[in-house]
Amino acid sequence: MIRLHHSPQTRSMRVLWLLHELDEPFEVVPHAFDKSLRAPEYLVLSPAGRVPALEIEGERMFESGAITEYLCERFSPDGLGRSPSNPERMAWLVWVHFAETLSQHCAALTQQHVALREDHMRSPIVMKLEAARIKKCYQALEDRLSPPIENRDYLLTGGFSAADISVGQAVYMARFFAKLDEFPAVRDWYARISQRPAFQASLPLPGTGIFTQDFYPPWEV
């Protein structure tokens, strides 16, 4: 049995989405996104006290990128994954891990907007810089999805993969802080992948999650 330790609207969402796409039996252990993740019993699963953590056949994993690689190699090596002999393997690895580049900017903005509860604690400069960095990531995706010859439906020519899941979840989070209006190829790609039943199944239930609103900077409103 696969057991995913999950908090809504965190990186564990990308593993939840992947598990729904794989259609393998699994169960979800819900966690609040709070100090309970530092409890000794949870630190056995994830030493840094973060989600996701994955239990599988008596072993445990943490780090969403590593979990994504393992699950794809085991259950869908040339479907949602790309095996080492696949010519798209290099690009698959790049985009699976590019999700973390985007996510780190989202994490910085989550800290500024959510974790720091008083205005005097927040830095407008940091918020502006991190929102701009998200847009630089959007531009990288726009370039990837809009090559000179023809538009791509997905990040890889061979079709939908865990690269779209990982980056798509990061874009889901980033949209709370930076709009997609200036990036039509990214906007259309995101609309396409977010219609998938597995994505919908990974969304937070009403009243759960970290975010209850968008946090667009004042100059975008």
TORPA-4810 file (N, C-alpha, C, O; in nm, 3 decimals):
<nodes>
NODE_1_0.084_-0.120_0.000_0.000_0.000_0.000_0.087_0.125_0.000_0.191_0.131_0.066_M
NODE_2_0.044_0.223_-0.074_0.110_0.353_-0.078_0.033_0.447_0.015_-0.089_0.455_0.010_I
NODE_3_0.107_0.518_0.100_0.045_0.612_0.194_0.112_0.748_0.177_0.233_0.762_0.198_R
NODE_4_0.033_0.847_0.139_0.084_0.982_0.118_0.046_1.071_0.235_-0.071_1.080_0.271_L
NODE_5_0.144_1.137_0.294_0.121_1.238_0.397_0.110_1.373_0.326_0.203_1.417_0.259_H
NODE_6_-0.004_1.437_0.343_-0.042_1.549_0.255_-0.103_1.664_0.334_-0.181_1.644_0.426_H
NODE_7_-0.065_1.785_0.294_-0.131_1.908_0.339_-0.181_1.982_0.215_-0.104_1.997_0.119_S
NODE_8_-0.304_2.028_0.214_-0.356_2.098_0.095_-0.274_2.221_0.060_-0.221_2.290_0.147_P
NODE_9_-0.264_2.245_-0.070_-0.194_2.363_-0.124_-0.047_2.369_-0.080_0.005_2.475_-0.046_Q
NODE_10_0.017_2.255_-0.083_0.161_2.244_-0.063_0.217_2.157_-0.174_0.144_2.111_-0.261_T
NODE_11_0.349_2.134_-0.170_0.412_2.051_-0.272_0.358_1.909_-0.273_0.369_1.839_-0.374_R
NODE_12_0.299_1.864_-0.163_0.244_1.728_-0.164_0.127_1.715_-0.260_0.090_1.603_-0.298_S
NODE_13_0.069_1.827_-0.301_-0.040_1.823_-0.399_0.007_1.763_-0.531_-0.070_1.694_-0.598_M
NODE_14_0.133_1.788_-0.569_0.180_1.733_-0.697_0.192_1.581_-0.690_0.169_1.513_-0.790_R
NODE_15_0.228_1.528_-0.573_0.233_1.382_-0.558_0.092_1.324_-0.556_0.067_1.219_-0.614_V
NODE_16_0.000_1.393_-0.491_-0.140_1.348_-0.490_-0.195_1.343_-0.632_-0.260_1.246_-0.671_L
NODE_17_-0.170_1.447_-0.710_-0.215_1.450_-0.850_-0.153_1.334_-0.927_-0.222_1.264_-1.001_W
NODE_18_-0.023_1.312_-0.909_0.044_1.203_-0.978_-0.017_1.068_-0.941_-0.039_0.985_-1.029_L
NODE_19_-0.044_1.046_-0.813_-0.102_0.919_-0.771_-0.239_0.898_-0.834_-0.272_0.786_-0.874_L
NODE_20_-0.319_1.002_-0.844_-0.448_0.990_-0.911_-0.430_0.955_-1.059_-0.506_0.876_-1.113_H
NODE_21_-0.330_1.012_-1.123_-0.304_0.982_-1.264_-0.256_0.837_-1.281_-0.293_0.770_-1.378_E
NODE_22_-0.175_0.789_-1.188_-0.123_0.653_-1.196_-0.232_0.548_-1.174_-0.222_0.435_-1.222_L
NODE_23_-0.335_0.586_-1.102_-0.447_0.496_-1.073_-0.402_0.371_-0.999_-0.455_0.262_-1.021_D
NODE_24_-0.304_0.388_-0.910_-0.262_0.281_-0.820_-0.329_0.302_-0.684_-0.356_0.416_-0.645_E
NODE_25_-0.357_0.192_-0.612_-0.421_0.209_-0.479_-0.332_0.289_-0.385_-0.212_0.263_-0.375_P
NODE_26_-0.390_0.385_-0.316_-0.316_0.463_-0.218_-0.413_0.520_-0.116_-0.533_0.527_-0.140_F
NODE_27_-0.358_0.561_-0.004_-0.438_0.632_0.094_-0.367_0.761_0.132_-0.245_0.772_0.120_E
NODE_28_-0.445_0.857_0.178_-0.393_0.988_0.215_-0.404_1.006_0.366_-0.509_0.981_0.426_V
NODE_29_-0.293_1.048_0.425_-0.293_1.086_0.567_-0.289_1.239_0.571_-0.186_1.298_0.539_V
NODE_30_-0.398_1.304_0.610_-0.401_1.451_0.609_-0.324_1.510_0.726_-0.323_1.455_0.836_P
NODE_31_-0.262_1.624_0.700_-0.190_1.697_0.804_-0.223_1.844_0.793_-0.238_1.898_0.684_H
NODE_32_-0.236_1.908_0.906_-0.245_2.055_0.907_-0.107_2.111_0.876_-0.004_2.052_0.909_A
NODE_33_-0.106_2.227_0.811_0.021_2.291_0.778_0.062_2.379_0.896_0.049_2.501_0.893_F
NODE_34_0.112_2.312_1.001_0.144_2.384_1.123_0.256_2.311_1.198_0.324_2.226_1.141_D
NODE_35_0.273_2.343_1.325_0.384_2.288_1.403_0.371_2.138_1.427_0.467_2.073_1.470_K
NODE_36_0.255_2.081_1.400_0.240_1.937_1.418_0.331_1.858_1.324_0.361_1.742_1.349_S
NODE_37_0.375_1.921_1.217_0.471_1.856_1.127_0.609_1.841_1.191_0.695_1.772_1.137_L
NODE_38_0.630_1.905_1.305_0.757_1.892_1.377_0.749_1.786_1.487_0.844_1.768_1.563_R
NODE_39_0.636_1.718_1.497_0.620_1.615_1.599_0.720_1.502_1.575_0.745_1.467_1.459_A
NODE_40_0.777_1.444_1.680_0.879_1.340_1.663_0.834_1.225_1.573_0.914_1.174_1.495_P
NODE_41_0.708_1.183_1.585_0.662_1.071_1.504_0.657_1.105_1.355_0.675_1.018_1.270_E
NODE_42_0.633_1.233_1.324_0.635_1.270_1.182_0.777_1.292_1.132_0.806_1.264_1.015_Y
NODE_43_0.865_1.341_1.216_1.003_1.363_1.174_1.073_1.233_1.135_1.171_1.235_1.061_L
NODE_44_1.023_1.122_1.184_1.076_0.991_1.140_1.052_0.972_0.990_1.132_0.909_0.921_V
NODE_45_0.941_1.027_0.941_0.906_1.015_0.799_0.970_1.123_0.715_1.014_1.098_0.603_L
NODE_46_0.977_1.243_0.768_1.031_1.357_0.694_1.116_1.439_0.790_1.063_1.520_0.866_S
NODE_47_1.248_1.421_0.788_1.334_1.481_0.891_1.327_1.633_0.900_1.354_1.690_1.005_P
NODE_48_1.291_1.699_0.791_1.280_1.844_0.794_1.141_1.891_0.836_1.116_2.011_0.846_A
NODE_49_1.051_1.796_0.862_0.917_1.834_0.905_0.836_1.899_0.794_0.770_2.000_0.816_G
NODE_50_0.843_1.840_0.676_0.773_1.897_0.561_0.691_1.789_0.492_0.714_1.670_0.510_R
NODE_51_0.594_1.833_0.413_0.521_1.742_0.325_0.570_1.767_0.181_0.611_1.878_0.147_V
NODE_52_0.564_1.663_0.098_0.508_1.530_0.122_0.606_1.436_0.192_0.728_1.457_0.192_P
NODE_53_0.547_1.333_0.251_0.620_1.213_0.288_0.540_1.096_0.232_0.417_1.100_0.228_A
NODE_54_0.611_0.995_0.187_0.547_0.880_0.124_0.594_0.753_0.192_0.714_0.731_0.210_L
NODE_55_0.500_0.670_0.229_0.530_0.536_0.280_0.492_0.434_0.174_0.382_0.438_0.120_E
NODE_56_0.583_0.342_0.145_0.557_0.241_0.043_0.634_0.114_0.078_0.758_0.114_0.082_I
NODE_57_0.561_0.008_0.102_0.619_-0.124_0.131_0.722_-0.119_0.243_0.831_-0.177_0.232_E
NODE_58_0.688_-0.051_0.349_0.775_-0.045_0.465_0.888_0.055_0.456_0.962_0.072_0.553_G
NODE_59_0.903_0.121_0.343_1.005_0.224_0.325_0.939_0.361_0.328_0.817_0.370_0.320_E
NODE_60_1.018_0.465_0.339_0.963_0.599_0.338_1.048_0.688_0.249_1.169_0.669_0.235_R
NODE_61_0.983_0.785_0.191_1.048_0.882_0.105_1.001_1.021_0.142_0.891_1.038_0.195_M
NODE_62_1.085_1.120_0.114_1.045_1.260_0.121_1.112_1.329_0.005_1.198_1.270_-0.061_F
NODE_63_1.076_1.453_-0.022_1.116_1.534_-0.137_1.032_1.497_-0.260_1.041_1.386_-0.312_E
NODE_64_0.950_1.591_-0.303_0.852_1.563_-0.409_0.916_1.524_-0.541_0.862_1.440_-0.613_S
NODE_65_1.032_1.583_-0.574_1.098_1.546_-0.699_1.145_1.401_-0.698_1.127_1.330_-0.797_G
NODE_66_1.204_1.358_-0.587_1.249_1.219_-0.575_1.130_1.124_-0.578_1.136_1.019_-0.643_A
NODE_67_1.023_1.159_-0.510_0.903_1.075_-0.510_0.847_1.063_-0.651_0.808_0.955_-0.693_I
NODE_68_0.843_1.174_-0.724_0.793_1.173_-0.861_0.876_1.080_-0.949_0.822_0.998_-1.023_T
NODE_69_1.009_1.093_-0.940_1.094_1.005_-1.021_1.070_0.858_-0.987_1.056_0.775_-1.077_E
NODE_70_1.066_0.826_-0.857_1.050_0.687_-0.817_0.917_0.629_-0.864_0.913_0.521_-0.922_Y
NODE_71_0.808_0.701_-0.839_0.677_0.649_-0.877_0.664_0.631_-1.028_0.605_0.533_-1.073_L
NODE_72_0.719_0.723_-1.105_0.712_0.709_-1.250_0.797_0.593_-1.299_0.754_0.516_-1.385_C
NODE_73_0.918_0.579_-1.245_1.004_0.469_-1.286_0.942_0.334_-1.253_0.959_0.237_-1.327_E
NODE_74_0.870_0.328_-1.144_0.810_0.201_-1.102_0.680_0.169_-1.173_0.657_0.055_-1.213_R
NODE_75_0.593_0.269_-1.190_0.458_0.241_-1.236_0.428_0.290_-1.378_0.333_0.242_-1.440_F
NODE_76_0.506_0.385_-1.430_0.474_0.439_-1.564_0.600_0.496_-1.628_0.608_0.616_-1.654_S
NODE_77_0.702_0.410_-1.654_0.833_0.461_-1.697_0.833_0.536_-1.830_0.914_0.626_-1.849_P
NODE_78_0.744_0.501_-1.920_0.738_0.573_-2.048_0.597_0.622_-2.077_0.559_0.643_-2.192_D
NODE_79_0.520_0.641_-1.970_0.389_0.703_-1.981_0.397_0.840_-1.917_0.418_0.940_-1.984_G
NODE_80_0.378_0.843_-1.786_0.397_0.967_-1.713_0.544_0.999_-1.692_0.581_1.114_-1.671_L
NODE_81_0.628_0.897_-1.697_0.773_0.917_-1.688_0.839_0.905_-1.824_0.773_0.888_-1.926_G
NODE_82_0.970_0.915_-1.824_1.051_0.890_-1.943_1.173_0.810_-1.895_1.254_0.861_-1.817_R
NODE_83_1.186_0.687_-1.943_1.294_0.600_-1.898_1.428_0.649_-1.949_1.433_0.730_-2.042_S
NODE_84_1.539_0.603_-1.889_1.672_0.652_-1.929_1.702_0.635_-2.077_1.780_0.713_-2.133_P
NODE_85_1.643_0.538_-2.142_1.669_0.519_-2.285_1.580_0.605_-2.374_1.599_0.610_-2.495_S
NODE_86_1.483_0.672_-2.313_1.390_0.755_-2.390_1.458_0.886_-2.429_1.520_0.950_-2.343_N
NODE_87_1.450_0.928_-2.556_1.515_1.053_-2.596_1.463_1.177_-2.524_1.529_1.281_-2.525_P
NODE_88_1.346_1.168_-2.463_1.292_1.282_-2.390_1.330_1.281_-2.241_1.287_1.367_-2.165_E
NODE_89_1.411_1.185_-2.202_1.447_1.173_-2.060_1.511_1.301_-2.005_1.476_1.345_-1.896_R
NODE_90_1.603_1.359_-2.079_1.673_1.477_-2.031_1.576_1.592_-2.009_1.578_1.657_-1.904_M
NODE_91_1.490_1.617_-2.107_1.393_1.725_-2.094_1.295_1.697_-1.981_1.255_1.788_-1.909_A
NODE_92_1.255_1.571_-1.966_1.162_1.534_-1.859_1.221_1.567_-1.722_1.153_1.625_-1.638_W
NODE_93_1.347_1.530_-1.701_1.412_1.560_-1.574_1.421_1.711_-1.549_1.396_1.758_-1.438_L
NODE_94_1.458_1.784_-1.653_1.471_1.929_-1.639_1.340_1.991_-1.592_1.339_2.071_-1.498_V
NODE_95_1.230_1.955_-1.657_1.103_2.022_-1.626_1.042_1.969_-1.496_0.978_2.046_-1.424_W
NODE_96_1.060_1.841_-1.465_1.014_1.792_-1.335_1.079_1.872_-1.222_1.013_1.907_-1.124_V
NODE_97_1.208_1.902_-1.236_1.278_1.972_-1.129_1.269_2.125_-1.142_1.296_2.197_-1.046_H
NODE_98_1.230_2.173_-1.259_1.204_2.316_-1.273_1.088_2.359_-1.183_1.081_2.474_-1.141_F
NODE_99_0.999_2.266_-1.153_0.888_2.296_-1.063_0.937_2.351_-0.930_0.872_2.436_-0.870_A
NODE_100_1.053_2.302_-0.885_1.105_2.349_-0.757_1.156_2.492_-0.766_1.147_2.568_-0.670_E
NODE_101_1.210_2.530_-0.883_1.252_2.669_-0.903_1.134_2.763_-0.884_1.145_2.865_-0.816_T
NODE_102_1.023_2.728_-0.946_0.903_2.811_-0.933_0.847_2.804_-0.790_0.802_2.905_-0.736_L
NODE_103_0.850_2.686_-0.731_0.792_2.669_-0.598_0.867_2.748_-0.491_0.807_2.794_-0.394_S
NODE_104_0.998_2.763_-0.508_1.072_2.836_-0.405_1.031_2.983_-0.400_1.031_3.045_-0.294_Q
NODE_105_0.995_3.040_-0.516_0.946_3.178_-0.516_0.806_3.186_-0.453_0.774_3.282_-0.383_H
NODE_106_0.724_3.083_-0.479_0.593_3.078_-0.415_0.608_3.066_-0.264_0.532_3.128_-0.188_C
NODE_107_0.705_2.986_-0.219_0.726_2.969_-0.075_0.766_3.101_-0.010_0.720_3.133_0.100_A
NODE_108_0.853_3.177_-0.078_0.894_3.307_-0.023_0.774_3.401_-0.011_0.762_3.475_0.087_A
NODE_109_0.687_3.398_-0.110_0.570_3.485_-0.106_0.466_3.435_-0.005_0.397_3.515_0.057_L
NODE_110_0.456_3.304_0.011_0.368_3.249_0.115_0.413_3.297_0.252_0.331_3.335_0.336_T
NODE_111_0.543_3.295_0.275_0.595_3.346_0.402_0.557_3.492_0.421_0.511_3.531_0.528_Q
NODE_112_0.577_3.572_0.318_0.550_3.715_0.329_0.401_3.744_0.350_0.365_3.826_0.434_Q
NODE_113_0.316_3.676_0.275_0.173_3.710_0.277_0.096_3.637_0.386_-0.003_3.690_0.438_H
NODE_114_0.139_3.515_0.420_0.059_3.431_0.509_0.125_3.411_0.645_0.062_3.433_0.748_V
NODE_115_0.251_3.370_0.645_0.318_3.338_0.773_0.346_3.463_0.855_0.332_3.462_0.978_A
NODE_116_0.385_3.570_0.789_0.409_3.697_0.859_0.275_3.771_0.868_0.229_3.828_0.769_L
NODE_117_0.215_3.771_0.983_0.076_3.813_0.996_0.056_3.964_1.008_-0.054_4.014_0.987_R
NODE_118_0.162_4.037_1.040_0.150_4.182_1.058_0.220_4.254_0.943_0.326_4.212_0.898_E
NODE_119_0.160_4.363_0.898_0.216_4.436_0.785_0.359_4.483_0.810_0.441_4.484_0.718_D
NODE_120_0.390_4.521_0.934_0.524_4.574_0.961_0.632_4.466_0.949_0.750_4.498_0.941_H
NODE_121_0.591_4.338_0.949_0.688_4.228_0.935_0.725_4.203_0.789_0.828_4.143_0.760_M
NODE_122_0.641_4.247_0.699_0.656_4.213_0.558_0.746_4.311_0.485_0.763_4.426_0.527_R
NODE_123_0.804_4.262_0.376_0.892_4.345_0.295_0.831_4.366_0.157_0.827_4.271_0.078_S
NODE_124_0.784_4.486_0.123_0.734_4.512_-0.012_0.839_4.483_-0.119_0.805_4.440_-0.230_P
NODE_125_0.965_4.508_-0.088_1.072_4.483_-0.185_1.083_4.334_-0.215_1.090_4.293_-0.331_I
NODE_126_1.083_4.252_-0.110_1.091_4.106_-0.130_0.970_4.057_-0.209_0.984_3.976_-0.300_V
NODE_127_0.851_4.107_-0.174_0.730_4.063_-0.244_0.735_4.100_-0.392_0.696_4.021_-0.478_M
NODE_128_0.783_4.220_-0.421_0.791_4.263_-0.560_0.895_4.181_-0.637_0.870_4.140_-0.750_K
NODE_129_1.010_4.155_-0.575_1.114_4.076_-0.641_1.067_3.934_-0.667_1.088_3.881_-0.776_L
NODE_130_1.004_3.871_-0.568_0.963_3.732_-0.585_0.850_3.719_-0.687_0.846_3.622_-0.763_E
NODE_131_0.758_3.814_-0.691_0.654_3.812_-0.794_0.715_3.827_-0.933_0.671_3.762_-1.028_A
NODE_132_0.818_3.912_-0.945_0.887_3.928_-1.074_0.959_3.800_-1.113_0.964_3.765_-1.231_A
NODE_133_1.014_3.729_-1.015_1.084_3.603_-1.045_0.986_3.496_-1.090_1.019_3.413_-1.175_R
NODE_134_0.866_3.496_-1.033_0.763_3.405_-1.082_0.736_3.432_-1.230_0.722_3.339_-1.309_I
NODE_135_0.727_3.559_-1.267_0.700_3.592_-1.407_0.815_3.551_-1.499_0.793_3.517_-1.615_K
NODE_136_0.937_3.554_-1.447_1.048_3.504_-1.527_1.033_3.353_-1.552_1.066_3.304_-1.660_K
NODE_137_0.984_3.282_-1.453_0.956_3.139_-1.471_0.843_3.120_-1.572_0.850_3.031_-1.657_C
NODE_138_0.739_3.202_-1.561_0.632_3.195_-1.661_0.688_3.215_-1.802_0.647_3.147_-1.896_Y
NODE_139_0.782_3.309_-1.816_0.838_3.336_-1.948_0.915_3.215_-2.000_0.909_3.184_-2.120_Q
NODE_140_0.986_3.146_-1.913_1.056_3.024_-1.954_0.956_2.920_-2.004_0.982_2.851_-2.104_A
NODE_141_0.844_2.908_-1.936_0.740_2.815_-1.980_0.676_2.861_-2.111_0.648_2.780_-2.199_L
NODE_142_0.654_2.991_-2.121_0.597_3.045_-2.246_0.686_3.012_-2.364_0.638_2.972_-2.470_E
NODE_143_0.817_3.028_-2.346_0.912_2.996_-2.454_0.908_2.848_-2.488_0.916_2.810_-2.605_D
NODE_144_0.897_2.765_-2.386_0.893_2.620_-2.409_0.766_2.578_-2.482_0.770_2.491_-2.569_R
NODE_145_0.654_2.639_-2.447_0.525_2.601_-2.504_0.494_2.670_-2.635_0.394_2.639_-2.699_L
NODE_146_0.579_2.764_-2.676_0.556_2.839_-2.801_0.681_2.835_-2.889_0.737_2.940_-2.919_S
NODE_147_0.725_2.716_-2.930_0.843_2.709_-3.017_0.814_2.770_-3.153_0.697_2.790_-3.187_P
NODE_148_0.915_2.800_-3.231_0.894_2.869_-3.358_0.809_2.792_-3.458_0.737_2.853_-3.537_P
NODE_149_0.814_2.660_-3.454_0.747_2.583_-3.559_0.599_2.564_-3.527_0.514_2.594_-3.611_I
NODE_150_0.568_2.515_-3.409_0.429_2.491_-3.371_0.416_2.494_-3.220_0.512_2.472_-3.146_E
NODE_151_0.296_2.521_-3.175_0.271_2.521_-3.031_0.272_2.379_-2.978_0.234_2.285_-3.048_N
NODE_152_0.314_2.363_-2.853_0.309_2.234_-2.786_0.183_2.227_-2.701_0.143_2.327_-2.640_R
NODE_153_0.121_2.110_-2.697_0.010_2.091_-2.604_0.062_2.071_-2.463_-0.003_2.108_-2.365_D
NODE_154_0.181_2.010_-2.452_0.240_1.978_-2.323_0.388_2.012_-2.324_0.442_2.051_-2.428_Y
NODE_155_0.454_1.999_-2.211_0.594_2.038_-2.202_0.685_1.949_-2.285_0.792_1.993_-2.329_L
NODE_156_0.644_1.825_-2.308_0.721_1.733_-2.391_0.643_1.700_-2.518_0.521_1.687_-2.515_L
NODE_157_0.714_1.686_-2.627_0.650_1.656_-2.755_0.576_1.523_-2.749_0.473_1.506_-2.815_T
NODE_158_0.628_1.429_-2.670_0.567_1.297_-2.661_0.436_1.291_-2.586_0.374_1.185_-2.581_G
NODE_159_0.392_1.401_-2.528_0.262_1.405_-2.463_0.268_1.433_-2.315_0.375_1.454_-2.258_G
NODE_160_0.152_1.433_-2.253_0.137_1.464_-2.112_0.224_1.372_-2.027_0.233_1.252_-2.053_F
NODE_161_0.287_1.429_-1.925_0.376_1.352_-1.839_0.379_1.413_-1.699_0.312_1.512_-1.672_S
NODE_162_0.457_1.350_-1.613_0.474_1.404_-1.478_0.542_1.540_-1.478_0.534_1.612_-1.379_A
NODE_163_0.609_1.575_-1.586_0.664_1.711_-1.596_0.551_1.813_-1.594_0.563_1.917_-1.528_A
NODE_164_0.442_1.785_-1.665_0.327_1.875_-1.663_0.262_1.878_-1.525_0.214_1.983_-1.482_D
NODE_165_0.261_1.764_-1.457_0.204_1.759_-1.322_0.286_1.845_-1.226_0.231_1.929_-1.155_I
NODE_166_0.417_1.824_-1.225_0.502_1.896_-1.130_0.497_2.046_-1.154_0.477_2.124_-1.061_S
NODE_167_0.516_2.086_-1.279_0.516_2.229_-1.311_0.374_2.285_-1.300_0.354_2.398_-1.256_V
NODE_168_0.276_2.205_-1.341_0.138_2.251_-1.333_0.095_2.281_-1.190_0.024_2.379_-1.166_G
NODE_169_0.138_2.197_-1.096_0.104_2.224_-0.957_0.174_2.350_-0.908_0.116_2.429_-0.833_Q
NODE_170_0.299_2.371_-0.951_0.371_2.492_-0.912_0.302_2.616_-0.969_0.295_2.720_-0.902_A
NODE_171_0.251_2.607_-1.092_0.178_2.719_-1.151_0.046_2.742_-1.077_0.005_2.856_-1.056_V
NODE_172_-0.019_2.634_-1.038_-0.141_2.647_-0.957_-0.113_2.735_-0.835_-0.192_2.824_-0.803_Y
NODE_173_-0.001_2.710_-0.767_0.035_2.789_-0.650_0.075_2.932_-0.690_0.035_3.028_-0.625_M
NODE_174_0.153_2.944_-0.795_0.205_3.075_-0.835_0.094_3.170_-0.876_0.109_3.292_-0.862_A
NODE_175_-0.017_3.117_-0.925_-0.127_3.202_-0.972_-0.189_3.284_-0.859_-0.259_3.381_-0.885_R
NODE_176_-0.165_3.245_-0.735_-0.214_3.328_-0.624_-0.134_3.458_-0.612_-0.177_3.551_-0.545_F
NODE_177_-0.018_3.463_-0.676_0.073_3.577_-0.660_0.103_3.652_-0.790_0.141_3.770_-0.785_F
NODE_178_0.088_3.587_-0.904_0.120_3.651_-1.033_0.026_3.596_-1.139_0.010_3.475_-1.152_A
NODE_179_-0.035_3.684_-1.213_-0.133_3.645_-1.314_-0.066_3.586_-1.438_0.053_3.608_-1.463_K
NODE_180_-0.146_3.510_-1.514_-0.097_3.450_-1.639_-0.136_3.531_-1.763_-0.113_3.487_-1.875_L
NODE_181_-0.195_3.648_-1.742_-0.251_3.723_-1.855_-0.150_3.751_-1.966_-0.187_3.752_-2.084_D
NODE_182_-0.026_3.775_-1.930_0.076_3.810_-2.029_0.137_3.688_-2.097_0.226_3.703_-2.182_E
NODE_183_0.092_3.569_-2.062_0.156_3.447_-2.110_0.050_3.353_-2.168_0.010_3.257_-2.103_F
NODE_184_0.004_3.380_-2.290_-0.110_3.305_-2.344_-0.085_3.156_-2.361_-0.176_3.076_-2.340_P
NODE_185_0.036_3.117_-2.399_0.062_2.974_-2.415_0.058_2.902_-2.281_0.006_2.790_-2.272_A
NODE_186_0.112_2.965_-2.178_0.107_2.907_-2.043_-0.037_2.902_-1.995_-0.080_2.802_-1.937_V
NODE_187_-0.110_3.008_-2.019_-0.251_3.013_-1.976_-0.331_2.899_-2.040_-0.409_2.832_-1.972_R
NODE_188_-0.312_2.879_-2.172_-0.387_2.775_-2.241_-0.343_2.635_-2.195_-0.427_2.546_-2.177_D
NODE_189_-0.213_2.616_-2.177_-0.162_2.487_-2.127_-0.217_2.458_-1.989_-0.261_2.346_-1.962_W
NODE_190_-0.216_2.558_-1.901_-0.267_2.537_-1.766_-0.416_2.505_-1.768_-0.462_2.418_-1.694_Y
NODE_191_-0.491_2.573_-1.851_-0.634_2.546_-1.862_-0.657_2.402_-1.908_-0.750_2.336_-1.862_A
NODE_192_-0.573_2.356_-1.998_-0.587_2.220_-2.051_-0.558_2.115_-1.943_-0.636_2.022_-1.924_R
NODE_193_-0.447_2.129_-1.872_-0.410_2.026_-1.776_-0.496_2.033_-1.650_-0.516_1.931_-1.583_I
NODE_194_-0.546_2.151_-1.616_-0.626_2.164_-1.494_-0.768_2.112_-1.512_-0.845_2.106_-1.416_S
NODE_195_-0.803_2.074_-1.634_-0.933_2.010_-1.658_-0.928_1.859_-1.634_-1.032_1.793_-1.631_Q
NODE_196_-0.808_1.806_-1.617_-0.795_1.661_-1.600_-0.860_1.619_-1.468_-0.845_1.687_-1.367_R
NODE_197_-0.932_1.507_-1.469_-0.996_1.461_-1.346_-0.900_1.442_-1.229_-0.935_1.469_-1.114_P
NODE_198_-0.777_1.396_-1.257_-0.679_1.374_-1.151_-0.637_1.506_-1.087_-0.613_1.511_-0.966_A
NODE_199_-0.628_1.612_-1.165_-0.598_1.743_-1.108_-0.714_1.787_-1.018_-0.692_1.831_-0.905_F
NODE_200_-0.834_1.776_-1.068_-0.950_1.817_-0.990_-0.958_1.740_-0.859_-0.997_1.795_-0.756_Q
NODE_201_-0.920_1.611_-0.863_-0.924_1.530_-0.742_-0.819_1.570_-0.640_-0.831_1.538_-0.522_A
NODE_202_-0.716_1.641_-0.685_-0.608_1.681_-0.594_-0.632_1.818_-0.531_-0.555_1.860_-0.445_S
NODE_203_-0.736_1.888_-0.572_-0.762_2.021_-0.520_-0.808_2.014_-0.374_-0.866_1.914_-0.333_L
NODE_204_-0.783_2.120_-0.297_-0.826_2.119_-0.157_-0.978_2.124_-0.146_-1.047_2.184_-0.229_P
NODE_205_-1.028_2.062_-0.042_-1.170_2.071_-0.013_-1.203_2.213_0.032_-1.116_2.282_0.086_L
NODE_206_-1.326_2.259_0.012_-1.364_2.393_0.058_-1.332_2.412_0.206_-1.362_2.327_0.289_P
NODE_207_-1.272_2.526_0.235_-1.239_2.558_0.373_-1.107_2.503_0.421_-1.069_2.523_0.536_G
NODE_208_-1.034_2.433_0.334_-0.902_2.383_0.370_-0.798_2.454_0.284_-0.834_2.526_0.190_T
NODE_209_-0.674_2.435_0.313_-0.568_2.497_0.235_-0.511_2.620_0.303_-0.564_2.670_0.402_G
NODE_210_-0.401_2.666_0.247_-0.329_2.780_0.303_-0.390_2.912_0.261_-0.394_3.007_0.339_I
NODE_211_-0.439_2.918_0.136_-0.480_3.045_0.078_-0.631_3.056_0.071_-0.699_2.961_0.034_F
NODE_212_-0.681_3.172_0.106_-0.823_3.201_0.093_-0.849_3.316_-0.004_-0.964_3.355_-0.025_T
NODE_213_-0.742_3.370_-0.064_-0.756_3.483_-0.156_-0.633_3.489_-0.246_-0.533_3.421_-0.222_Q
NODE_214_-0.643_3.571_-0.350_-0.526_3.602_-0.432_-0.447_3.712_-0.366_-0.501_3.793_-0.290_D
NODE_215_-0.316_3.715_-0.395_-0.228_3.814_-0.333_-0.155_3.896_-0.440_-0.034_3.919_-0.430_F
NODE_216_-0.228_3.939_-0.541_-0.165_4.015_-0.647_-0.108_4.144_-0.590_-0.171_4.209_-0.507_Y
NODE_217_0.012_4.182_-0.635_0.071_4.307_-0.585_-0.014_4.427_-0.628_-0.084_4.419_-0.728_P
NODE_218_-0.008_4.536_-0.556_-0.094_4.651_-0.582_-0.085_4.703_-0.726_-0.184_4.751_-0.780_P
NODE_219_0.034_4.694_-0.788_0.049_4.748_-0.922_-0.018_4.661_-1.028_-0.026_4.701_-1.144_W
NODE_220_-0.067_4.541_-0.991_-0.136_4.456_-1.088_-0.287_4.460_-1.071_-0.359_4.410_-1.158_E
NODE_221_-0.336_4.517_-0.964_-0.479_4.515_-0.936_-0.549_4.630_-1.009_-0.671_4.644_-0.998_V
</nodes>
